[in-house]
């Protein structure tokens, strides 16, 4: 449990410093050593979405919502990622 807390601290500090690769690594390690938490999955979804292609992190955001459907932050992040995906989807101009 202490290791997981330290990894969350590392991830949060890296996130604040916009070091997304380090934040992602710490969050993935925290998820590997402890039970899955909606907080870690939600933060990992955000990190992926900010650091990679639009829509990345969708799986983690959905899992966070599944684990804790009552948390509005989970729904907000899922909506943001889904919106970014639809905004970058290729448009069909055929009529």
C-alpha positions as CSV (number, residue, x, y, z in Angstrom):
1,X,0.0,0.0,0.0
2,X,2.9,2.4,0.7
3,X,4.5,1.7,-2.6
4,X,1.2,2.4,-4.4
5,X,0.9,5.7,-2.5
6,X,4.4,6.7,-3.5
7,X,3.7,5.9,-7.1
8,X,0.6,8.1,-7.0
9,X,2.7,10.9,-5.5
10,X,5.2,10.5,-8.3
11,X,2.5,10.5,-10.9
12,X,0.8,13.6,-9.5
13,X,4.0,15.5,-9.4
14,X,5.0,14.5,-13.0
15,X,1.5,15.4,-14.1
16,X,1.8,18.9,-12.6
17,X,5.1,19.3,-14.3
18,X,3.6,18.1,-17.6
19,X,5.9,15.1,-17.8
20,X,3.3,12.8,-19.2
21,X,5.6,9.9,-19.9
22,X,6.8,9.8,-16.3
23,X,3.2,10.2,-15.1
24,X,2.0,7.4,-17.3
25,X,4.8,5.0,-16.1
26,X,4.0,5.7,-12.4
27,X,0.3,5.3,-12.9
28,X,0.7,2.0,-14.8
29,X,3.0,0.8,-12.0
30,X,0.5,1.8,-9.3
31,X,-2.2,-0.1,-11.2
32,X,0.1,-3.2,-11.5
33,X,0.9,-3.4,-7.7
34,X,-2.5,-2.7,-6.3
35,X,-6.2,-3.0,-6.9
36,X,-7.6,-1.1,-9.8
37,X,-8.9,2.3,-8.7
38,X,-11.1,4.7,-10.7
39,X,-8.7,7.5,-9.6
40,X,-5.7,5.9,-11.2
41,X,-7.6,4.9,-14.3
42,X,-9.1,8.3,-14.7
43,X,-5.7,10.0,-14.3
44,X,-4.1,7.5,-16.7
45,X,-6.9,8.2,-19.3
46,X,-6.1,12.0,-19.0
47,X,-2.4,11.5,-19.3
48,X,-2.9,9.3,-22.4
49,X,-5.3,11.8,-24.0
50,X,-3.0,14.7,-23.4
51,X,0.1,12.9,-24.6
52,X,-1.1,10.8,-27.5
53,X,-3.6,10.7,-30.3
54,X,-7.2,11.9,-29.8
55,X,-9.4,9.3,-28.2
56,X,-6.5,7.5,-26.5
57,X,-7.3,6.7,-22.9
58,X,-10.9,5.8,-23.8
59,X,-10.6,2.3,-22.4
60,X,-9.2,3.5,-19.1
61,X,-12.0,6.2,-18.8
62,X,-14.7,3.6,-19.5
63,X,-13.2,1.3,-16.9
64,X,-13.1,4.1,-14.3
65,X,-16.8,4.7,-14.9
66,X,-17.5,1.0,-14.6
67,X,-15.6,0.8,-11.3
68,X,-17.3,3.9,-9.8
69,X,-20.3,5.0,-11.9
70,X,-21.3,7.6,-9.3
71,X,-18.2,9.7,-9.6
72,X,-18.9,12.7,-11.8
73,X,-15.2,13.2,-12.5
74,X,-15.1,9.8,-14.2
75,X,-18.0,10.7,-16.5
76,X,-16.5,14.1,-17.2
77,X,-13.2,12.6,-18.3
78,X,-15.0,10.0,-20.4
79,X,-17.0,12.7,-22.1
80,X,-13.9,14.8,-22.8
81,X,-12.1,12.0,-24.4
82,X,-15.1,10.9,-26.5
83,X,-15.5,14.6,-27.6
84,X,-11.9,14.9,-28.6
85,X,-12.3,11.7,-30.7
86,X,-15.4,13.0,-32.5
87,X,-13.8,16.4,-33.1
88,X,-10.8,14.7,-34.9
89,X,-12.8,12.1,-36.8
90,X,-12.5,12.4,-40.6
91,X,-15.4,14.1,-42.0
92,X,-17.4,12.5,-44.9
93,X,-18.1,15.3,-47.4
94,X,-19.9,13.0,-49.9
95,X,-23.6,14.0,-50.4
